[in-house]
């Protein structure tokens, strides 16, 4: 991608077209993804979608902690066989809770990537819309060493995303 950008800029600089005729803008994609109303909505959607599973996981962890506490408290009065049995039971519960936690985390990550992909598609559409409306010839995504406020169209794109819910 950087090679294409460098080639494009080289062509612009080496051609008879002066830079004053080319209108260039840039956007901060991370800022857009953070501030876009669609991102906020997606985060709320994910939170609601995984609320039951995370609550169940927290409940399981609390139950394990209670069993561990009771085990430590009562282990001196237990027989060796009973202590071993309870210890294995707690260990099995911990393993199951870790497995469940990993599954929930993987599912959340997968869904988050899906939602971000949807928002990114909307961002691309909004960038294109703003670029066409304001007659930009080139819009760069972040990878610039310096850009003045005049060419930063990030806020305009966020505003455009707010109107296309």
Secondary structure, 3 states (H helix, E strand, C coil): CHHHHHHHHHHHHHCCCCHHHCCEEEECHHHHHHHCHHHHHHHHHHHHHCHHHHHHHHHHHHHHHHHHHHHHHHHHHCCHHHHHHHHHHHHHHHHHHHHHHHHHHHHHHHHHHHHHHHHHHHHHHHHHHHHHHCCCCEEEECCCCCCCHHHECHHHHHHHHHHCC
